[in-house]
Each structure stands twice: as C-alpha cells, then as structure tokens.
Amino acid sequence: MHETEIVMLEESFSAVFSVRDDAAALFYERLFANDPSLKRMFAQTDMREQGKKLMSALQLVVVTIRKIDTVKPALRFLAVKHAGYGVRDEHYATVGTALIETLSLFFGERFTPELRRVWSEAYGIVSTIMIDAVHEQQDAEPLSIAS
C-alpha cells in the first residue's frame, strides 16, 4: 500500500475506533445478516468481548500495515485458531463484505470509492495471509490412513 492509502486507513480507523463498541455490534449484525449460519460459531460467545477482540485485531493491522510482516506470526496463529472453530476459506469473503458494509454504513457519503478500495486492499492482505497459513498447516499435517 502507498503512504497516502495507509494514512487514509489510519484516519478512517481512528474515527471508527472512537465508537468501537457500536461499530463492532454493527459489524456482527451485518455478518450474521449476510450468513446466518455463522451465528452458531458464536453461540457461547460474549459478543461484547468478541467485539473488543475484533477492534483490537483491526487496530493491530492498521497500526502495523507499513510493516505487515511483523504481525504475520500473530495473524497466522489467529488463522489456525479460527480454523479450529470451523472458519473456512469462504468465510473470509463474508467477513470482508461485512466489514465494508459496516464502514459504508458508518461513514455514509464519506465512504468514497477510494476509501472502499483502500479498506478492501488492507483486508485482502490480511485475509490472504490468514488463508495461506491454514493451507500451509493443512499441507504439513500427515494424512491418516484408515486401517
């Protein structure tokens, strides 16, 4: 990402972070509207705490986007952990859609096509790292042969 794009990401996230609880609630509302089957993954989850985790993860990405390699290990760990919860490749697209919808609703007309593209690119970077991490782990696991 170019410096001007990163600044756009940082400034827009700062606005979202100022109302992080509401933004997180809106995100999960959009996520479950887009794929109601995902609710089962959160059946035993305190959604307020989950929202805080979401915002912390987004903050980590935004703050470190210039040196994304520094957080790759954390993103890879998070990806494998989420795979254990049942998260599949296609869920990343659903999450990305919910994120963009949340930002669009939050910013309204201020969510320009350029800002949409910047957020989509940032999410694409993160989701690619996470999806690749799960695939690499799956490829490294030995196959069990039924007797």
C-alpha positions in Angstrom: 0.0 0.0 0.0 1.1 3.5 -0.7 1.7 6.0 2.1 -1.4 8.1 1.2 -3.5 5.0 1.3 -2.1 4.0 4.7 -2.9 7.5 6.1 -6.5 7.1 4.8 -6.7 3.8 6.5 -5.3 5.2 9.8 -7.5 8.3 9.8 -10.7 6.4 9.0 -10.0 3.7 11.5 -9.4 6.4 14.2 -13.0 7.6 13.6 -14.3 4.0 13.8 -12.3 3.2 16.9 -13.8 6.2 18.7 -17.2 4.3 18.6 -15.7 0.8 18.6 -18.4 -0.9 20.6 -21.2 0.4 18.2 -19.0 -0.4 15.2 -18.3 -3.9 16.4 -22.0 -4.5 17.1 -22.9 -3.2 13.6 -20.2 -5.5 12.1 -21.6 -8.6 13.7 -25.1 -7.6 12.7 -24.0 -7.3 9.1 -22.0 -10.6 9.3 -25.0 -12.6 10.6 -27.3 -10.9 8.1 -25.1 -12.0 5.3 -24.6 -15.5 6.6 -27.0 -16.5 9.5 -25.2 -19.9 9.7 -22.2 -18.2 11.3 -24.2 -17.4 14.4 -23.7 -21.0 15.6 -19.9 -20.3 15.9 -20.7 -17.6 18.4 -23.4 -19.4 20.4 -21.3 -19.5 23.6 -19.6 -16.2 23.0 -19.9 -12.9 24.9 -20.4 -10.7 21.8 -19.3 -7.5 23.7 -15.9 -9.2 24.4 -15.8 -10.5 20.9 -16.4 -7.0 19.5 -13.4 -5.8 21.6 -11.3 -8.6 20.2 -12.3 -7.6 16.7 -11.5 -3.9 17.2 -8.1 -4.8 18.8 -7.3 -7.0 15.8 -8.2 -4.3 13.4 -6.2 -1.8 15.3 -3.2 -4.1 15.3 -3.4 -4.4 11.5 -3.9 -0.7 10.9 -1.0 0.3 13.2 1.4 -2.2 11.6 0.3 -2.2 8.0 3.5 -0.5 7.0 5.4 -3.5 8.3 2.8 -6.2 8.0 5.5 -8.9 8.1 5.9 -8.0 11.8 2.4 -9.3 12.6 2.3 -12.2 10.2 3.1 -14.7 13.0 0.1 -13.3 15.0 -2.2 -13.4 12.0 -1.1 -16.9 11.2 -1.7 -18.1 14.7 -5.1 -16.4 14.7 -6.0 -18.1 11.4 -5.2 -21.5 12.7 -7.1 -20.9 15.9 -10.1 -19.7 13.9 -9.9 -22.8 11.6 -10.3 -24.8 14.8 -13.6 -23.0 15.4 -14.8 -24.0 11.9 -13.8 -21.0 9.9 -13.4 -21.9 6.3 -11.9 -20.0 3.3 -15.2 -18.7 2.1 -15.9 -17.1 5.5 -13.2 -14.6 4.8 -15.1 -13.2 1.9 -18.2 -12.9 4.1 -16.2 -11.2 6.8 -14.8 -8.8 4.2 -18.2 -8.0 2.9 -19.5 -7.3 6.5 -16.5 -5.1 7.2 -17.0 -3.0 4.0 -20.8 -2.7 4.7 -20.1 -1.7 8.3 -17.7 1.0 7.1 -20.1 2.2 4.4 -23.0 2.5 6.9 -20.7 4.2 9.4 -19.2 6.8 7.0 -22.2 7.2 4.6 -21.2 9.5 1.8 -17.7 9.9 3.2 -17.0 6.3 2.3 -15.7 7.2 -1.1 -14.8 4.6 -3.7 -11.1 5.3 -2.9 -11.6 4.6 0.8 -13.6 1.5 0.0 -10.7 0.3 -2.2 -8.1 1.0 0.5 -10.0 -0.9 3.1 -10.6 -3.8 0.6 -6.9 -3.9 -0.2 -5.9 -3.9 3.5 -8.4 -6.7 4.3 -7.3 -8.6 1.2 -3.7 -8.5 2.5 -4.7 -9.8 5.9 -7.2 -12.5 4.7 -4.6 -13.8 2.2 -2.0 -14.2 5.0 -4.6 -16.0 7.1 -6.0 -18.3 4.4 -2.4 -19.2 3.3 -1.5 -20.0 6.9 -4.3 -22.5 7.3 -3.5 -24.1 3.9 0.2 -24.4 4.8 -0.7 -26.1 8.1 -3.1 -28.5 6.4 -0.5 -29.4 3.8 2.0 -30.0 6.6 -0.2 -32.4 8.6 0.3 -36.0 7.9 -2.6 -37.9 6.3 -4.1 -40.6 8.5 -4.8 -43.8 6.7 -7.8 -45.8 8.0 -7.0 -49.4 8.9 
